[in-house]
Amino acid sequence: MPRRYRTLLVAWMLLHGPTVSATETACASADSERERVVCSDATLSTLARTVETLFQKNIAGVPPDAAQQLARNHEYWLNYIERKCGPVARAMNDDQHYTIDDEVKCLRDNYRGEIDRKDPITEYMNGHMFYYISRIDIRPDKDFISTPPENRSELCREADTEEVSLPQLVVTDPQDAQANTHIRSYARLKDIEAQIATPDIPADAPGASMDEGNWTKLIAYTDSLLVLDTATYEYGHGAGTAGTGNHSHFYLMKEGREMPASRVFLAGSHWQAFLSQRAYAELKKRGRVSSPPYFDTINSPKELKKIIVKPENWRFDAQGLTLLFNYDDLQPGFDKLTTVTIPWNELRPYLVKDSPVLDLAHVPATEQP
């Protein structure tokens, strides 16, 4: 029997089998390290059953396409905690004694964290049900384990993690399917899954000795427009700060393409100069730009133009247009998102009259840092 189905069988029997015979049967068929460790500890077995009970309860009544993807999320998570608490932990502690008790504690902590998680499994947007695909992986930091113990830095004693989440609509018509395909492509889901399926990567490969995360949220979905917001996180082990960012994505559903600036702002309206000057004045008041100039910092409205002209740095909601300034945009090494919001009444003279972003005036405002 393929391992995937054995894993599900063990989970089902742990869930439905409080009797000794069912539990013994489930444990007899356990072939993964995590399953064997779970079966060896009564508390851990109880936690595992609780997680499976909650999972089955959560997906009860969920449409089949969503239930299938949510089950895959669960499989990826189980594989993640098995690797995290087993082989990866041992590899990252090869100069210390990592015991079975340590592994049990690690698994207990992760199961408890899953039990305490309060995120809804499905949500609604303009009457459309949607859910999130999530993928997570962990592998030993090859830079660290290949370095002699006496030369290792404790700052780098971390495993490499990669995490991605992205929304998917419960499909009710062809447009929903089109939106889902585009979201998966935009979030590079296939690439992420392929990388997770290849646990051994060279130490000098992109993503080695690094934590990476991409969390994409559904902001708006109408007949004409799909809007996503992606938070990114990149941390090279041992670095002083992490590279973080937020980027928007506007996709014109009927046209099948990303929304260009020309669908938002009037040609010849000098909107670029307006946004640059407006943002610079606000940033200067906050001390986020330099005057007189200092090394490698923004010191004129013109220098903001290359940032503010990109739709990926825009966020529209009930408050108006929020300009996003990410890691290193304003000052080297500054890892906080900086935002400037321009109200709708100031924007309207520059907007295309039938711009699809006008529908976003009803989107609840996002809390800004």
LINRAWO-V729309 format. One record per run of one state. SS is the DSSP state (A for helix, B for strand, O for the rest). FROM is the first residue (numbers start at 1). TO is the last residue. If there is no record, write none. Layout:
ss->SS from->FROM to->TO
ss->SS from->FROM to->TO
This chain:
ss->O from->1 to->2
ss->A from->3 to->16
ss->O from->17 to->19
ss->A from->20 to->28
ss->O from->29 to->32
ss->A from->33 to->40
ss->O from->41 to->41
ss->A from->42 to->59
ss->O from->60 to->63
ss->A from->64 to->85
ss->O from->86 to->86
ss->A from->87 to->92
ss->O from->93 to->99
ss->A from->100 to->116
ss->O from->117 to->122
ss->B from->123 to->125
ss->O from->126 to->127
ss->B from->128 to->139
ss->O from->140 to->141
ss->A from->142 to->145
ss->O from->146 to->148
ss->A from->149 to->151
ss->O from->152 to->153
ss->A from->154 to->156
ss->O from->157 to->159
ss->B from->160 to->169
ss->O from->170 to->173
ss->A from->174 to->186
ss->O from->187 to->188
ss->A from->189 to->196
ss->O from->197 to->209
ss->B from->210 to->221
ss->O from->222 to->224
ss->B from->225 to->236
ss->O from->237 to->242
ss->B from->243 to->252
ss->O from->253 to->256
ss->B from->257 to->258
ss->O from->259 to->260
ss->A from->261 to->263
ss->O from->264 to->264
ss->B from->265 to->265
ss->O from->266 to->270
ss->A from->271 to->285
ss->O from->286 to->300
ss->A from->301 to->308
ss->O from->309 to->310
ss->A from->311 to->313
ss->B from->314 to->317
ss->O from->318 to->319
ss->B from->320 to->325
ss->O from->326 to->337
ss->B from->338 to->343
ss->A from->344 to->350
ss->B from->351 to->351
ss->O from->352 to->355
ss->A from->356 to->362
ss->O from->363 to->369
